Structure formats: C-alpha cells, structure tokens
Amino acid sequence: MNKKEKIWLGFLAFAPFAAAVIINGMIAKNLTSIMAMIFEDAFFSDILALILKDYSFIFILWGISCILSLTQKVVYIILALKNKNIKRTIKFLYIVCMVFFEIAVMIYFYLEVLHGKKEKKEEDEEENTVWID
C-alpha cells in the first residue's frame, strides 16, 4: 500500500468522527443562542428563523457524515477481508466491531494499515528462498 492510499484511508477513518464533533459543537452553540433569546423575551418568529437557518446546515452536514461513515465501513470491511496477514478469528472480530462501533475502524487503521505487517511480493519470496540440493 502506497503513501497516498494510506492518507486517503486515514482521512476516511477519522472524517466521520471529526464531523460528529463539529455537529455537536454547532448544536451546543445554537441551543445556547436559543436559550439566550428565550430569556431576552425575543419574538417566536426570530427564534424559529434561527432554528431553521442553523439547523438546516447541521442537517446537511449530518447527511454528509452519514454517507462518509457508510463508505468508511464498506471500504474497511473489504480491506479487512482482503488482509491475509491477520487470522480468521481476529478478522471476524474486526468486521463485527466495525459494523457496530465507529472507533473500531480507527483502531484497525492504526494497527493494521499504519503498523501492520507488509505483504511480501512473489519476487521477494523467490529471492529469499534457499534451495538445498
């Protein structure tokens, strides 16, 4: 796996988590703004306009995050299935955890993509083979 592929896999591993942090921050900011407007006795139409304006962007960001998360899971499950360096039991556990837990993808990226064993090519195996006559 080359460096460019590892960078894209790293982006795919951490993008949904980063989007979730951003979404939660935006929701907290908007809730505090709404509460401040309520305590200041603002008009209901002003509060509704704030909710519709800000939460529509949050909904779009949430949709992008869901698409990234689904893509992430599919790519990493395929990557785990093709990995010949891990045992079948560990592979099964990775896949089950990836389906249910978002952090499993980040763990797989760190352990298997960044620090995993490198696959040997057929040329390397032929060069390292010792022939005994």
Summary of the structure (lengths in Angstrom):
residues: 133
radius of gyration: 23.1
end to end distance: 36.4
largest distance: 93.9
contacts: 323
relative contact order: 0.12
helix: 81%
strand: 0%
